[in-house]
């Protein structure tokens, strides 16, 4: 994952619909992160198809950039970190503990810390529907509004930092993390659990999300949720070819229909 890879910056920028030069600055980091977030979907279709994930930069580039696919946190944030390093940013991986349902998980979520002008920024382009929309300064007590969604970062004692988002019921925990050193083997072990363990949501459900500044499109198995501003619509997607078509039209996910295993994708688990 940290090995050498001749990263094609031009192809990456075309994939995320950016044409202007990227500056190594907070403004450049904001442009890059939002461009990838809004064009490359969060999705786990390879896990659902029983395909093992490859996290080395060359494989991720082939899948996501050339193959017009998405991925989940270990894929999307690794790709983004590789892009940042290629553009000249100082970036490193961090593992986080998901806290969505109250319990504290193991370190099963990958995020990125970026240091610019002596200031550390939290960047996450791979958390799905409730995730950050822009970089966040690594400052306890920092509160911000991103696309009308409020986030805050708290001191979480022995767990380091705690990221929260505000909803109708108040502040909801997203994940906690510390800034200790993370190596490739840590990421490999965490990713292996998340993509294979029977308790993992990514093993149990088909998931996809593609945000936009006014909301986003989310998929959970056969349920599609469309949010734009205050308007929300829920749809049920039929199994069969319509399901594969929906993945492409709603999320830009292009699955290779030549694979025999795709015949199983639209069926009920």
N, C-alpha and C positions, 0 to 999 in steps of 0.2 A: 504493500500500500504506500509505503514511503520511498519505494524504489524509483529509479529514473524512468521518465516517460516524456517523449517529445510531444508536449501538449500543443495541439493546433488551436491557437487562440482565435483565429479567423473563423473556423468552423464552429467553435463554441459560441462566439458572438452572434453568428448567423442563426444558430439554433435558438438563442434567447432574444432574438430580434433587436440587437444593438448594433449600431453602425459607427458611432462616434468613438474616438479613443477613450481609454479608461485611465483615469488618474489614480495614483496611489494616495488616496485621501479618504476622509470620511464620506465625502460626496460621491467618490468613485465606488466605495464599498456599498453605499446605499443603492446606487444605480444597478450595480451588478447583482446584488442580492434580490432586489425586487424584480429584476428582469428574469432571473432564473425561477424565482418563486411563482411568477405569473404565467410561465410558459412550459415548464417541465412538471408534469403531474406527480403527486405523491401516490404511489400504487404498489400493490403486492402481487400482481398477477403471476409472476414467475414462481413465487412461493406456492400459490394455489395450484400451479401446474406441476409441482414437484421438481422444479429445476433448481439446482444449487446456485447460489449467488456467488459471483466473483467480485471482490472488492479492489483488485489492483487497478490503477488508473487507466491502463490501456483497455481492459475489459469493460470498464464503466463507460469510457469514451465511445467504444464500439456500440454498446447497447443503447445508451441514452442519447448521444449526439448523432451518431450515424444511423442507428436503428430506430430513432424517433420514439423512444420509450421513456418511462419515468422510473421511479424506484422508491424505496423508503429511506429512513434516516441514514443508515449506514452507507447507502449508495449515493443519495443526493448530497449529503454534507461532505462525503469524501470527494465527489466530483467537484463541488464548489471550492473546497480547500485546495485541491489540485489547481483549479483555475486561478485562485487568489495567489498562490505561490508563483505560478507562471507569470502573472502580471506584476509581481514584485512586492506583494503584501507579505507581512509577517503573520503567519497563521499556524495554529496548532489544534489538534483534536482534544476534546474533553468528553468524558462519559457522564451521563446524568441518570438520576433515578426518577422514573415516572411516578407521579402522585395523583393521577386523575381520580381514582376511585377511593381515595382516602388512605389505602395501605401504601407503604413505602417499598418499591420494587428494588431489585438489584440494579446495577449500572447497565441498563439495556437501551439507552438512547444516546445517540452520537450528536454532539453539537460542535461548534467551532469558536475559538477565541482568536480575535484579531487585534494586534497591537499597532496603533497609529499615533505618532507623535507623543509617545509615552502614556497613552490611554488605552486600556483594554476594552474591547467591544465584544459582546455576545452576539453571535450570528447563528441563526437556525433556519435553514430552508427545507427542513425535512420532518416537521412535527404533525403535518396534516391540518385538519379543520380549525383547531384552536391555537395554532402556533403563531409565533411572531411574524409581523409583516415587514419589519425593518430591523437593523442592528440596534442593540441596546447597550448603553454604557454599563460597565461592570461596577456599579456603585450602589451599595445597599440603601434602600429607601427611594431609589429612582423610580418615578412614575411617569408614564407617557401614554399618549393616545395615538394609535396607528390605524388608519382607515376606520375611524370611529370605534375602535376596540381598545379598551384600556388595559395596560399591563403594568406590573410593578415588580421590582426585585427587592427581596428582603434578605437580611442576615438570618441564616438557618442553623446557627450554632455548629454542632459537630458535622452537620451535613453540608456546610458551606453556604451556598446561596439558594434561595427559593424563588422561582419564577411563578407569578400568579397572573390570572386574567379575571376581569370583572364581568359578571353576568347578572341576570335578574335576581339571583339568590345571594349576591355579594361576591366576594373574592374567592376564586377557585384555584387550588394548587394545580400547577402543570408539572413541574419537575424541579428537583434539587440537584446541586452539583458542587463539587469542589474543583480547584484548579490544579490538582496534582498531575504529575507526569502520566501520560497515557502512551503506550507503545502499540505497535501493530498487533502483537499477540493478545493484548487486552481487548482490542476491537474485534479480532477474529473470534475469541471466545464469546463475547457478548452477542455478536451477530449470529453465531451458530445457535445459541439458545433461542434467540428471537425468531429465527427462521425455521426452527425445527421442533421446538417444545410444544406439546399438545395444549398447554395453557396459554400460549401466545395468541393474542388477537389476530396476528398476521397468519397464523396457521388455521385458525377457526373461521375467519371471515374473509370475504373478498372486499377490499377497501380501495377507494380512490378518492382523491380530492384535488381540485384545481381552483385556487383562489383568484379573485380579481378585486380591484379596489373597492367595489361596492358590495362584496359578499363572496360567493363561491359556489361551486358545484361539488356535491359529495355523493359517494356511492357506498352503501353497505349491503353486500350480497345483491339482492334484486331491488332494493329501495334507493331511489334517486331523489336527492334534495337539492333544490335550486333556490339560492338566496340572493336577492338584489335589494339593497337598502332594507326597508321595512317589509318588503314583499317576500313571501316564501311559498314555494310550491313543492309538493311531494308526488312522485310518480312511482309506479311499479313497472319494472322492465321485464318484458317477456323473455323466456329462455330461447335459445336457438340463435340463428344468424342475427336477429335484432340486438342481442346482447353484445356481440362482437362489434356491430355497427355503432351501437351506443358508445362503447369504449373509445372508438376513433372520433366520432363526431363531438362528443361531450368533453373528452379528456385529451384527445390527440394521441391515444395509445394505439399503436399499430402492431397487432399481434400477427405472427406468421401463420396463416391458416393452413399452410402445407404440413405443419406438425400434427401428427396423429393425435397427440394428447389434447389438442385444442377441442376436440369433439366432446371432451368431458367438461370443459369450462362452463357452458351455460346450464348444466344439469344441477339439480339440487344436491347438496352434500348429504 
